[in-house]
Amino acid sequence: MTLYYSLVFLLLVSEMFIFMALIIPMPFTWRRKLFTFISENPLIAKLQYGLKITFIFILILFIDSVNRVYRVQMELAAAQKDNRGSGADVLGGSARMEVQARKFYSQRNMYLCGFTLFLSLILNRTYVMILEVLRLEEEVKAHRSGKGGSGAEVAQLKKQLEAANRDIANLKSQGEGFQREYNRLSDEKVVAEPTPKKDR
């Protein structure tokens, strides 16, 4: 294995260890401190930037290895096509072993680079999801304790509800007063009006 594929393999193994470290259950405070340190540390930000550039090079290696796999497959197909008419073996002895070895190495490099890129995407998504979960857990704790901006909003809404209930009670008492006044006036009107006499 060449040096750069050895480095890719080392990066793949380190990604696996980082992924295992991310999913290990930890107490909330430890996890929050760890992710706060990771997200705010400028050295780790520079390291993440360097890794993004490294993954661009790994993507180039992946494309190159896919191209090599394709070329070896085309070479095998051409050899089979050329030798099919003559009835001879497709490739003989050392030539066949050499082509099979190139096929194996190119496929190995393709899978190595592909899995490294795929695991980097999984790591990034897992990191973002854990940060989101930590943020939501902090919001839930703030809601439960009554602290934070939402607690102030709830208190303000309770005051508005109490004011609305007082207004409703005032309107009810005014409505009852109007109803009593209406009944009194209607009774006075009935008493004041003479009753018409019926003709016999």
MDTraj code that builds the backbone (N, CA, C; nanometers):
import mdtraj as md
import numpy as np

residues = "MET THR LEU TYR TYR SER LEU VAL PHE LEU LEU LEU VAL SER GLU MET PHE ILE PHE MET ALA LEU ILE ILE PRO MET PRO PHE THR TRP ARG ARG LYS LEU PHE THR PHE ILE SER GLU ASN PRO LEU ILE ALA LYS LEU GLN TYR GLY LEU LYS ILE THR PHE ILE PHE ILE LEU ILE LEU PHE ILE ASP SER VAL ASN ARG VAL TYR ARG VAL GLN MET GLU LEU ALA ALA ALA GLN LYS ASP ASN ARG GLY SER GLY ALA ASP VAL LEU GLY GLY SER ALA ARG MET GLU VAL GLN ALA ARG LYS PHE TYR SER GLN ARG ASN MET TYR LEU CYS GLY PHE THR LEU PHE LEU SER LEU ILE LEU ASN ARG THR TYR VAL MET ILE LEU GLU VAL LEU ARG LEU GLU GLU GLU VAL LYS ALA HIS ARG SER GLY LYS GLY GLY SER GLY ALA GLU VAL ALA GLN LEU LYS LYS GLN LEU GLU ALA ALA ASN ARG ASP ILE ALA ASN LEU LYS SER GLN GLY GLU GLY PHE GLN ARG GLU TYR ASN ARG LEU SER ASP GLU LYS VAL VAL ALA GLU PRO THR PRO LYS LYS ASP ARG".split()
xyz = np.array([
    [0.0861, -0.1180, 0.0000],
    [0.0000, 0.0000, 0.0000],
    [0.0900, 0.1233, 0.0000],
    [0.0581, 0.2164, -0.0896],
    [0.1386, 0.3381, -0.0976],
    [0.1145, 0.4252, 0.0247],
    [0.1977, 0.5276, 0.0376],
    [0.1930, 0.6120, 0.1568],
    [0.0589, 0.6824, 0.1708],
    [0.0074, 0.7370, 0.0595],
    [-0.1174, 0.8131, 0.0732],
    [-0.2359, 0.7218, 0.1027],
    [-0.2361, 0.5986, 0.0529],
    [-0.3434, 0.5067, 0.0902],
    [-0.3270, 0.4585, 0.2347],
    [-0.2022, 0.4499, 0.2822],
    [-0.1808, 0.4189, 0.4243],
    [-0.2349, 0.5312, 0.5123],
    [-0.2157, 0.6561, 0.4691],
    [-0.2705, 0.7702, 0.5443],
    [-0.4229, 0.7695, 0.5409],
    [-0.4796, 0.7315, 0.4257],
    [-0.6259, 0.7230, 0.4168],
    [-0.6773, 0.6156, 0.5121],
    [-0.6070, 0.5019, 0.5175],
    [-0.6469, 0.3959, 0.6104],
    [-0.6362, 0.4432, 0.7551],
    [-0.5304, 0.5154, 0.7880],
    [-0.5144, 0.5701, 0.9228],
    [-0.6276, 0.6681, 0.9552],
    [-0.6654, 0.7493, 0.8573],
    [-0.7773, 0.8421, 0.8772],
    [-0.9086, 0.7661, 0.8972],
    [-0.9282, 0.6573, 0.8226],
    [-1.0487, 0.5764, 0.8383],
    [-1.0566, 0.5165, 0.9792],
    [-0.9458, 0.4652, 1.0285],
    [-0.9439, 0.4073, 1.1634],
    [-0.9695, 0.5159, 1.2679],
    [-0.9099, 0.6335, 1.2494],
    [-0.9337, 0.7423, 1.3460],
    [-1.0789, 0.7881, 1.3407],
    [-1.1401, 0.7896, 1.2222],
    [-1.2827, 0.8241, 1.2120],
    [-1.3678, 0.7226, 1.2874],
    [-1.3308, 0.5958, 1.2784],
    [-1.4072, 0.4937, 1.3503],
    [-1.3975, 0.5154, 1.5012],
    [-1.2788, 0.5487, 1.5507],
    [-1.2634, 0.5754, 1.6942],
    [-1.3404, 0.7005, 1.7363],
    [-1.3378, 0.8043, 1.6529],
    [-1.4119, 0.9272, 1.6851],
    [-1.5616, 0.8987, 1.6884],
    [-1.6092, 0.8192, 1.5921],
    [-1.7516, 0.7856, 1.5894],
    [-1.7913, 0.7086, 1.7148],
    [-1.7078, 0.6140, 1.7556],
    [-1.7374, 0.5392, 1.8781],
    [-1.7366, 0.6320, 2.0000],
    [-1.6457, 0.7295, 2.0008],
    [-1.6414, 0.8240, 2.1128],
    [-1.7651, 0.9127, 2.1150],
    [-1.8191, 0.9448, 1.9978],
    [-1.9384, 1.0301, 1.9925],
    [-2.0623, 0.9590, 2.0447],
    [-2.0713, 0.8286, 2.0200],
    [-2.1950, 0.7591, 2.0569],
    [-2.1875, 0.6922, 2.1935],
    [-2.0737, 0.7031, 2.2611],
    [-2.0652, 0.6473, 2.3970],
    [-2.1567, 0.7276, 2.4888],
    [-2.2410, 0.6605, 2.5670],
    [-2.3286, 0.7344, 2.6583],
    [-2.2471, 0.8055, 2.7665],
    [-2.2785, 0.9337, 2.7849],
    [-2.2123, 1.0148, 2.8874],
    [-2.3176, 1.0977, 2.9593],
    [-2.2873, 1.1409, 3.0806],
    [-2.3796, 1.2338, 3.1475],
    [-2.3935, 1.3635, 3.0665],
    [-2.5083, 1.4256, 3.0837],
    [-2.5396, 1.5443, 3.0042],
    [-2.4354, 1.6550, 3.0229],
    [-2.3928, 1.6790, 3.1460],
    [-2.2983, 1.7889, 3.1705],
    [-2.1636, 1.7611, 3.1063],
    [-2.1160, 1.6364, 3.1123],
    [-1.9887, 1.6026, 3.0477],
    [-1.9985, 1.6203, 2.8973],
    [-2.1088, 1.5682, 2.8424],
    [-2.1266, 1.5779, 2.6966],
    [-2.1349, 1.7248, 2.6538],
    [-2.2077, 1.8065, 2.7311],
    [-2.2194, 1.9484, 2.6962],
    [-2.0837, 2.0177, 2.7026],
    [-2.0053, 1.9884, 2.8071],
    [-1.8727, 2.0495, 2.8178],
    [-1.7820, 2.0061, 2.7032],
    [-1.7877, 1.8771, 2.6686],
    [-1.7041, 1.8259, 2.5601],
    [-1.7398, 1.8921, 2.4279],
    [-1.8688, 1.9009, 2.3962],
    [-1.9086, 1.9578, 2.2680],
    [-1.8937, 2.1100, 2.2663],
    [-1.9050, 2.1727, 2.3818],
    [-1.8763, 2.3160, 2.3876],
    [-1.7288, 2.3405, 2.3600],
    [-1.6433, 2.2564, 2.4171],
    [-1.4989, 2.2680, 2.3918],
    [-1.4683, 2.2441, 2.2439],
    [-1.5296, 2.1420, 2.1856],
    [-1.5033, 2.1102, 2.0446],
    [-1.5510, 2.2226, 1.9539],
    [-1.6682, 2.2769, 1.9815],
    [-1.7237, 2.3783, 1.8913],
    [-1.6615, 2.5157, 1.9087],
    [-1.6009, 2.5433, 2.0243],
    [-1.5466, 2.6773, 2.0477],
    [-1.3944, 2.6854, 2.0400],
    [-1.3256, 2.5730, 2.0371],
    [-1.1799, 2.5730, 2.0357],
    [-1.1281, 2.6108, 1.8960],
    [-1.0455, 2.7155, 1.8843],
    [-0.9973, 2.7565, 1.7511],
    [-0.9014, 2.6548, 1.6888],
    [-0.8283, 2.5808, 1.7694],
    [-0.7369, 2.4792, 1.7166],
    [-0.8152, 2.3673, 1.6479],
    [-0.9248, 2.3263, 1.7094],
    [-1.0076, 2.2212, 1.6498],
    [-1.0761, 2.2734, 1.5243],
    [-1.1113, 2.4019, 1.5214],
    [-1.1696, 2.4599, 1.3996],
    [-1.0694, 2.4557, 1.2849],
    [-0.9427, 2.4848, 1.3129],
    [-0.8395, 2.4760, 1.2089],
    [-0.8194, 2.3314, 1.1640],
    [-0.8252, 2.2391, 1.2591],
    [-0.8119, 2.0979, 1.2259],
    [-0.9270, 2.0513, 1.1371],
    [-1.0486, 2.0959, 1.1680],
    [-1.1639, 2.0605, 1.0847],
    [-1.1496, 2.1184, 0.9439],
    [-1.0968, 2.2392, 0.9338],
    [-1.0744, 2.2994, 0.8016],
    [-0.9716, 2.2184, 0.7227],
    [-0.8644, 2.1765, 0.7900],
    [-0.7633, 2.0937, 0.7243],
    [-0.8198, 1.9595, 0.6811],
    [-0.9079, 1.9022, 0.7622],
    [-0.9694, 1.7749, 0.7254],
    [-1.0602, 1.7896, 0.6039],
    [-1.1278, 1.9038, 0.5913],
    [-1.2115, 1.9260, 0.4721],
    [-1.1263, 1.9251, 0.3462],
    [-1.0100, 1.9880, 0.3527],
    [-0.9192, 1.9876, 0.2378],
    [-0.8687, 1.8458, 0.2116],
    [-0.8384, 1.7716, 0.3186],
    [-0.7927, 1.6336, 0.3044],
    [-0.9004, 1.5480, 0.2372],
    [-1.0257, 1.5704, 0.2728],
    [-1.1329, 1.4917, 0.2126],
    [-1.1507, 1.5239, 0.0641],
    [-1.1138, 1.6435, 0.0238],
    [-1.1156, 1.6751, -0.1199],
    [-1.0122, 1.5895, -0.1919],
    [-0.8935, 1.5754, -0.1323],
    [-0.7913, 1.4900, -0.1931],
    [-0.8346, 1.3434, -0.1921],
    [-0.9012, 1.3012, -0.0866],
    [-0.9499, 1.1626, -0.0814],
    [-1.0566, 1.1405, -0.1874],
    [-1.1390, 1.2408, -0.2127],
    [-1.2382, 1.2302, -0.3202],
    [-1.1696, 1.2134, -0.4552],
    [-1.0596, 1.2866, -0.4764],
    [-0.9837, 1.2713, -0.6010],
    [-0.9257, 1.1301, -0.6103],
    [-0.8731, 1.0782, -0.5003],
    [-0.8219, 0.9410, -0.4990],
    [-0.9341, 0.8402, -0.5261],
    [-1.0523, 0.8662, -0.4727],
    [-1.1664, 0.7778, -0.4962],
    [-1.2032, 0.7760, -0.6441],
    [-1.2084, 0.8920, -0.7053],
    [-1.2422, 0.8989, -0.8478],
    [-1.1351, 0.8273, -0.9303],
    [-1.0077, 0.8457, -0.8928],
    [-0.8985, 0.7782, -0.9637],
    [-0.9093, 0.6268, -0.9479],
    [-0.9409, 0.5783, -0.8288],
    [-0.9515, 0.4337, -0.8078],
    [-1.0713, 0.3749, -0.8821],
    [-1.1817, 0.4498, -0.8897],
    [-1.2969, 0.4037, -0.9688],
    [-1.2571, 0.3941, -1.1160],
    [-1.1823, 0.4920, -1.1628],
    [-1.1353, 0.4909, -1.3009],
    [-1.0444, 0.3706, -1.3261],
    [-0.9580, 0.3388, -1.2303],
    [-0.8679, 0.2227, -1.2457],
    [-0.9457, 0.0919, -1.2462],
    [-1.0454, 0.0801, -1.1598],
    [-1.1288, -0.0406, -1.1608],
    [-1.1962, -0.0557, -1.2966],
    [-1.2463, 0.0533, -1.3489],
    [-1.3128, 0.0489, -1.4793],
    [-1.2150, 0.0067, -1.5885],
    [-1.0932, 0.0619, -1.5862],
    [-0.9936, 0.0268, -1.6887],
    [-0.9547, -0.1209, -1.6804],
    [-0.9388, -0.1738, -1.5595],
    [-0.9031, -0.3154, -1.5455],
    [-1.0173, -0.4033, -1.5952],
    [-1.1404, -0.3636, -1.5652],
    [-1.2563, -0.4409, -1.6142],
    [-1.2612, -0.4385, -1.7668],
    [-1.2336, -0.3229, -1.8256],
    [-1.2319, -0.3138, -1.9719],
    [-1.1188, -0.3990, -2.0304],
    [-1.0052, -0.4011, -1.9638],
    [-0.8916, -0.4817, -2.0107],
    [-0.9255, -0.6306, -2.0060],
    [-0.9905, -0.6738, -1.8972],
    [-1.0317, -0.8139, -1.8877],
    [-1.1356, -0.8488, -1.9937],
    [-1.2299, -0.7582, -2.0176],
    [-1.3336, -0.7829, -2.1178],
    [-1.2727, -0.7902, -2.2577],
    [-1.1755, -0.7024, -2.2860],
    [-1.1106, -0.7048, -2.4180],
    [-1.0306, -0.8326, -2.4371],
    [-0.9619, -0.8782, -2.3319],
    [-0.8839, -1.0021, -2.3424],
    [-0.9754, -1.1215, -2.3632],
    [-1.0907, -1.1224, -2.2955],
    [-1.1858, -1.2317, -2.3148],
    [-1.2413, -1.2304, -2.4563],
    [-1.2692, -1.1126, -2.5078],
    [-1.3239, -1.1008, -2.6432],
    [-1.2217, -1.1449, -2.7476],
    [-1.0936, -1.1062, -2.7299],
    [-0.9892, -1.1426, -2.8258],
    [-0.9619, -1.2923, -2.8245],
    [-0.9640, -1.3538, -2.7097],
    [-0.9274, -1.4945, -2.6984],
    [-1.0467, -1.5884, -2.7132],
    [-1.1683, -1.5357, -2.7195],
    [-1.2862, -1.6201, -2.7295],
    [-1.2883, -1.6934, -2.8630],
    [-1.2500, -1.6228, -2.9687],
    [-1.2543, -1.6836, -3.1014],
    [-1.1485, -1.7895, -3.1203],
    [-1.0333, -1.7749, -3.0560],
    [-0.9242, -1.8703, -3.0758],
    [-0.9382, -1.9936, -2.9889],
    [-1.0235, -1.9908, -2.8882],
    [-1.0415, -2.1057, -2.8014],
    [-0.9337, -2.1184, -2.6961],
    [-0.8410, -2.0251, -2.6891],
    [-0.7338, -2.0305, -2.5899],
    [-0.7843, -1.9767, -2.4571],
    [-0.7009, -1.9913, -2.3535],
    [-0.7359, -1.9353, -2.2235],
    [-0.7432, -1.7839, -2.2345],
    [-0.8245, -1.7227, -2.1468],
    [-0.8407, -1.5783, -2.1505],
    [-0.7080, -1.5103, -2.1258],
    [-0.6479, -1.5348, -2.0177],
    [-0.5147, -1.4833, -1.9858],
    [-0.4376, -1.5982, -1.9238],
    [-0.3160, -1.6080, -1.9580],
    [-0.2398, -1.7206, -1.9065],
    [-0.1520, -1.6816, -1.7903],
    [-0.1364, -1.7745, -1.6960],
    [-0.0431, -1.7706, -1.5860],
    [-0.0174, -1.6372, -1.5202],
    [0.1027, -1.5848, -1.5410],
    [0.1448, -1.4630, -1.4718],
    [0.0691, -1.3404, -1.5190],
    [0.0284, -1.3376, -1.6458],
    [-0.0481, -1.2227, -1.6954],
    [-0.1833, -1.2155, -1.6252],
    [-0.2459, -1.3320, -1.6080],
    [-0.3754, -1.3347, -1.5380],
    [-0.3586, -1.2922, -1.3925],
    [-0.2538, -1.3411, -1.3267],
    [-0.2301, -1.3030, -1.1880],
    [-0.2022, -1.1533, -1.1756],
    [-0.1317, -1.0981, -1.2726],
    [-0.0997, -0.9548, -1.2686],
    [-0.2270, -0.8706, -1.2837],
    [-0.3143, -0.9106, -1.3744],
    [-0.4397, -0.8367, -1.3940],
    [-0.5297, -0.8528, -1.2720],
    [-0.5368, -0.9721, -1.2162],
    [-0.6189, -0.9937, -1.0967],
    [-0.5661, -0.9124, -0.9781],
    [-0.4326, -0.9041, -0.9666],
    [-0.3734, -0.8243, -0.8582],
    [-0.4064, -0.6767, -0.8766],
    [-0.3964, -0.6274, -1.0013],
    [-0.4325, -0.4865, -1.0251],
    [-0.5798, -0.4621, -0.9959],
    [-0.6632, -0.5579, -1.0318],
    [-0.8063, -0.5458, -1.0039],
    [-0.8316, -0.5423, -0.8529],
    [-0.7644, -0.6306, -0.7792],
    [-0.7810, -0.6347, -0.6342],
    [-0.7364, -0.5033, -0.5704],
    [-0.6186, -0.4536, -0.6082],
    [-0.5664, -0.3309, -0.5474],
    [-0.6534, -0.2104, -0.5822],
    [-0.6986, -0.2037, -0.7058],
    [-0.7820, -0.0885, -0.7427],
    [-0.9166, -0.0937, -0.6705],
    [-0.9739, -0.2142, -0.6552],
    [-1.0994, -0.2252, -0.5801],
    [-1.0778, -0.1943, -0.4322],
    [-0.9662, -0.2429, -0.3775],
    [-0.9356, -0.2133, -0.2367],
    [-0.9245, -0.0631, -0.2149],
    [-0.8529, 0.0058, -0.3037],
    [-0.8363, 0.1508, -0.2903],
    [-0.9695, 0.2235, -0.3061],
    [-1.0535, 0.1745, -0.3984],
    [-1.1846, 0.2368, -0.4178],
    [-1.2690, 0.2224, -0.2909],
    [-1.2732, 0.1029, -0.2318],
    [-1.3524, 0.0820, -0.1116],
    [-1.2947, 0.1601, 0.0064],
    [-1.1635, 0.1643, 0.0163],
    [-1.0993, 0.2374, 0.1256],
    [-1.1355, 0.3859, 0.1198],
    [-1.1199, 0.4465, 0.0030],
    [-1.1525, 0.5897, -0.0110],
    [-1.3025, 0.6140, 0.0030],
    [-1.3829, 0.5240, -0.0542],
    [-1.5283, 0.5404, -0.0461],
    [-1.5794, 0.5329, 0.0960],
    [-1.5315, 0.4347, 0.1721],
    [-1.5761, 0.4227, 0.3113],
    [-1.5256, 0.5380, 0.3965],
    [-1.4063, 0.5867, 0.3664],
    [-1.3545, 0.7015, 0.4424],
    [-1.4417, 0.8251, 0.4182],
    [-1.4782, 0.8494, 0.2922],
    [-1.5651, 0.9636, 0.2612],
    [-1.7040, 0.9457, 0.3228],
    [-1.7571, 0.8242, 0.3129],
    [-1.8904, 0.7981, 0.3663],
    [-1.8936, 0.8162, 0.5183],
    [-1.7910, 0.7654, 0.5856],
    [-1.7857, 0.7800, 0.7313],
    [-1.7658, 0.9258, 0.7724],
    [-1.6968, 1.0046, 0.6892],
    [-1.6828, 1.1469, 0.7221],
    [-1.8184, 1.2170, 0.7165],
    [-1.9029, 1.1797, 0.6191],
    [-2.0375, 1.2370, 0.6135],
    [-2.1203, 1.1944, 0.7344],
    [-2.1081, 1.0679, 0.7733],
    [-2.1815, 1.0192, 0.8910],
    [-2.1343, 1.0914, 1.0169],
    [-2.0031, 1.1096, 1.0301],
    [-1.9499, 1.1802, 1.1472],
    [-2.0016, 1.3232, 1.1538],
    [-2.0008, 1.3908, 1.0404],
    [-2.0478, 1.5295, 1.0376],
    [-2.1945, 1.5369, 1.0778],
    [-2.2758, 1.4485, 1.0217],
    [-2.4190, 1.4506, 1.0522],
    [-2.4442, 1.4134, 1.1991],
    [-2.3693, 1.3153, 1.2502],
    [-2.3846, 1.2755, 1.3906],
    [-2.3468, 1.3901, 1.4834],
    [-2.2391, 1.4595, 1.4517],
    [-2.1944, 1.5736, 1.5330],
    [-2.3020, 1.6822, 1.5366],
    [-2.3584, 1.7138, 1.4200],
    [-2.4629, 1.8173, 1.4134],
    [-2.5867, 1.7736, 1.4912],
    [-2.6238, 1.6466, 1.4777],
    [-2.7420, 1.5978, 1.5488],
    [-2.7212, 1.5994, 1.7009],
    [-2.6018, 1.5650, 1.7468],
    [-2.5757, 1.5670, 1.8918],
    [-2.5797, 1.7099, 1.9436],
    [-2.5247, 1.8046, 1.8665],
    [-2.5336, 1.9453, 1.9078],
    [-2.6792, 1.9906, 1.9170],
    [-2.7612, 1.9480, 1.8218],
    [-2.9034, 1.9848, 1.8237],
    [-2.9738, 1.9230, 1.9444],
    [-2.9423, 1.7974, 1.9756],
    [-3.0026, 1.7315, 2.0919],
    [-2.9621, 1.8032, 2.2208],
    [-2.8352, 1.8419, 2.2305],
    [-2.7899, 1.9146, 2.3506],
    [-2.8631, 2.0481, 2.3636],
    [-2.8804, 2.1184, 2.2526],
    [-2.9516, 2.2463, 2.2569],
    [-3.0960, 2.2264, 2.3018],
    [-3.1611, 2.1230, 2.2480],
    [-3.3001, 2.0972, 2.2851],
    [-3.3117, 2.0543, 2.4317],
    [-3.2156, 1.9759, 2.4803],
    [-3.2185, 1.9362, 2.6216],
    [-3.2031, 2.0575, 2.7128],
    [-3.1186, 2.1515, 2.6735],
    [-3.1041, 2.2736, 2.7538],
    [-3.2330, 2.3544, 2.7532],
    [-3.3002, 2.3609, 2.6379],
    [-3.4277, 2.4334, 2.6316],
    [-3.5330, 2.3665, 2.7202],
    [-3.5362, 2.2329, 2.7181],
    [-3.6332, 2.1615, 2.8018],
    [-3.6053, 2.1877, 2.9490],
    [-3.4783, 2.1853, 2.9882],
    [-3.4445, 2.2143, 3.1282],
    [-3.4842, 2.3574, 3.1651],
    [-3.4633, 2.4510, 3.0719],
    [-3.5017, 2.5897, 3.1003],
    [-3.6532, 2.6021, 3.1144],
    [-3.7281, 2.5306, 3.0321],
    [-3.8743, 2.5342, 3.0419],
    [-3.9221, 2.4750, 3.1740],
    [-3.8593, 2.3648, 3.2118],
    [-3.9026, 2.2986, 3.3358],
    [-3.8702, 2.3819, 3.4584],
    [-3.7581, 2.4506, 3.4553],
    [-3.7203, 2.5313, 3.5719],
    [-3.7854, 2.6691, 3.5696],
    [-3.8478, 2.7057, 3.4584],
    [-3.9129, 2.8360, 3.4496],
    [-3.8178, 2.9484, 3.4182],
    [-3.6940, 2.9154, 3.3847],
    [-3.5962, 3.0182, 3.3509],
    [-3.5976, 3.0384, 3.2004],
    [-3.5245, 3.1387, 3.1581],
    [-3.5100, 3.1638, 3.0153],
    [-3.6171, 3.2550, 2.9619],
    [-3.6094, 3.2839, 2.8353],
    [-3.7023, 3.3764, 2.7704],
    [-3.8432, 3.3215, 2.7659],
    [-3.8581, 3.1908, 2.7530],
    [-3.9915, 3.1344, 2.7425],
    [-4.0662, 3.1458, 2.8750],
    [-3.9953, 3.1378, 2.9892],
    [-4.0594, 3.1554, 3.1191],
    [-4.1164, 3.2954, 3.1334],
    [-4.0444, 3.3953, 3.0829],
    [-4.0942, 3.5329, 3.0863],
    [-4.2168, 3.5465, 2.9971],
    [-4.2151, 3.4793, 2.8841],
    [-4.3309, 3.4843, 2.7942],
    [-4.4522, 3.4214, 2.8605],
    [-4.4322, 3.3092, 2.9298],
    [-4.5433, 3.2434, 2.9982],
    [-4.5994, 3.3345, 3.1068],
    [-4.5128, 3.4021, 3.1825],
    [-4.5600, 3.4943, 3.2868],
    [-4.6391, 3.6098, 3.2259],
    [-4.5902, 3.6611, 3.1143],
    [-4.6608, 3.7710, 3.0483],
    [-4.7969, 3.7250, 2.9963],
    [-4.8026, 3.6039, 2.9413],
    [-4.9303, 3.5514, 2.8925],
    [-5.0272, 3.5270, 3.0080],
    [-4.9760, 3.4853, 3.1244],
    [-5.0637, 3.4674, 3.2404],
    [-5.1229, 3.5999, 3.2850],
    [-5.0418, 3.7077, 3.2830],
    [-5.0932, 3.8399, 3.3189],
    [-5.2009, 3.8847, 3.2210],
    [-5.1782, 3.8607, 3.0926],
    [-5.2782, 3.8980, 2.9923],
    [-5.4064, 3.8182, 3.0112],
    [-5.3933, 3.6905, 3.0467],
    [-5.5118, 3.6074, 3.0706],
    [-5.5902, 3.6572, 3.1921],
    [-5.5191, 3.6948, 3.2980],
    [-5.5876, 3.7485, 3.4165],
    [-5.6594, 3.8792, 3.3826],
    [-5.5965, 3.9655, 3.3049],
    [-5.6611, 4.0914, 3.2646],
    [-5.7851, 4.0634, 3.1801],
    [-5.7759, 3.9649, 3.0906],
    [-5.8912, 3.9300, 3.0078],
    [-6.0033, 3.8729, 3.0943],
    [-5.9700, 3.7925, 3.1944],
    [-6.0727, 3.7389, 3.2848],
    [-6.1402, 3.8500, 3.3642],
    [-6.0628, 3.9520, 3.4097],
    [-6.1229, 4.0664, 3.4802],
    [-6.2163, 4.1433, 3.3877],
    [-6.1733, 4.1635, 3.2623],
    [-6.2591, 4.2335, 3.1664],
    [-6.3897, 4.1573, 3.1430],
    [-6.3776, 4.0238, 3.1340],
    [-6.4983, 3.9431, 3.1131],
    [-6.5914, 3.9540, 3.2343],
    [-6.5341, 3.9507, 3.3548],
    [-6.6170, 3.9644, 3.4763],
    [-6.6850, 4.1013, 3.4797],
    [-6.6129, 4.2083, 3.4415],
    [-6.6725, 4.3428, 3.4374],
    [-6.7854, 4.3489, 3.3360],
    [-6.7625, 4.2886, 3.2188],
    [-6.8682, 4.2893, 3.1165],
    [-6.9910, 4.2120, 3.1633],
    [-6.9687, 4.1005, 3.2344],
    [-7.0824, 4.0233, 3.2862],
    [-7.1624, 4.1058, 3.3868],
    [-7.0909, 4.1742, 3.4772],
    [-7.1635, 4.2539, 3.5786],
    [-7.2376, 4.3699, 3.5113],
    [-7.1752, 4.4315, 3.4098],
    [-7.2447, 4.5381, 3.3374],
    [-7.3663, 4.4831, 3.2642],
    [-7.3517, 4.3636, 3.2058],
    [-7.4659, 4.3020, 3.1367],
    [-7.5802, 4.2727, 3.2318],
    [-7.5469, 4.2222, 3.3521],
    [-7.6504, 4.1954, 3.4513],
    [-7.7181, 4.3264, 3.4945],
    [-7.6395, 4.4334, 3.5109],
    [-7.6973, 4.5638, 3.5469],
    [-7.7903, 4.6136, 3.4378],
    [-7.7471, 4.5997, 3.3109],
    [-7.8336, 4.6408, 3.2000],
    [-7.9621, 4.5582, 3.1970],
    [-7.9508, 4.4292, 3.2248],
    [-8.0700, 4.3432, 3.2238],
    [-8.1669, 4.3840, 3.3343],
    [-8.1139, 4.4141, 3.4551],
    [-8.2009, 4.4588, 3.5643],
    [-8.2691, 4.5915, 3.5292],
    [-8.1931, 4.6838, 3.4735],
    [-8.2493, 4.8132, 3.4353],
    [-8.3573, 4.7966, 3.3289],
    [-8.3318, 4.7084, 3.2324],
    [-8.4301, 4.6835, 3.1266],
    [-8.5583, 4.6259, 3.1869],
    [-8.5419, 4.5284, 3.2774],
    [-8.6607, 4.4683, 3.3409],
    [-8.7379, 4.5736, 3.4215],
    [-8.6676, 4.6610, 3.4950],
    [-8.7329, 4.7643, 3.5738],
    [-8.8095, 4.8604, 3.4841],
    [-8.7438, 4.9036, 3.3743],
    [-8.8105, 4.9970, 3.2832],
    [-8.9315, 4.9332, 3.2153],
    [-8.9190, 4.8064, 3.1800],
    [-9.0331, 4.7406, 3.1152],
    [-9.1487, 4.7240, 3.2145],
    [-9.1151, 4.6953, 3.3411],
    [-9.2202, 4.6851, 3.4420],
    [-9.2872, 4.8201, 3.4624],
    [-9.2115, 4.9294, 3.4669],
    [-9.2690, 5.0633, 3.4828],
    [-9.3581, 5.0980, 3.3648],
    [-9.3147, 5.0592, 3.2489],
    [-9.3938, 5.0902, 3.1300],
    [-9.5256, 5.0151, 3.1341],
    [-9.5243, 4.8915, 3.1788],
    [-9.6471, 4.8129, 3.1855],
    [-9.7418, 4.8750, 3.2890],
    [-9.6886, 4.9216, 3.4028],
    [-9.7715, 4.9819, 3.5072],
    [-9.8254, 5.1166, 3.4584],
    [-9.7471, 5.1942, 3.3858],
    [-9.7875, 5.3273, 3.3430],
    [-9.8913, 5.3228, 3.2323],
    [-9.8903, 5.2230, 3.1508],
    [-9.9856, 5.2148, 3.0407],
    [-10.1201, 5.1679, 3.0951],
    [-10.2289, 5.2392, 3.0530],
    [-10.3614, 5.1927, 3.0964],
    [-10.3981, 5.0658, 3.0201],
    [-10.4678, 4.9816, 3.0889],
    [-10.5100, 4.8585, 3.0233],
    [-10.6337, 4.8892, 2.9421],
    [-10.6385, 4.8507, 2.8189],
    [-10.7582, 4.8804, 2.7373],
    [-10.8783, 4.8001, 2.7852],
    [-10.9937, 4.8716, 2.7847],
    [-11.1166, 4.8064, 2.8282],
    [-11.1748, 4.7300, 2.7117],
    [-11.2304, 4.6149, 2.7434],
    [-11.2890, 4.5330, 2.6414],
    [-11.4370, 4.5696, 2.6273],
    [-11.4829, 4.5851, 2.5044],
    [-11.6239, 4.6119, 2.4798],
    [-11.7053, 4.4832, 2.4940],
    [-11.8213, 4.5053, 2.5616],
    [-11.9090, 4.3898, 2.5792],
    [-12.0171, 4.3931, 2.4775],
])
top = md.Topology()
chain = top.add_chain()
for i, resn in enumerate(residues, 1):
    res = top.add_residue(resn, chain, resSeq=i)
    for name in ("N", "CA", "C"):
        top.add_atom(name, md.element.get_by_symbol(name[0]), res)
traj = md.Trajectory(xyz[None], top)
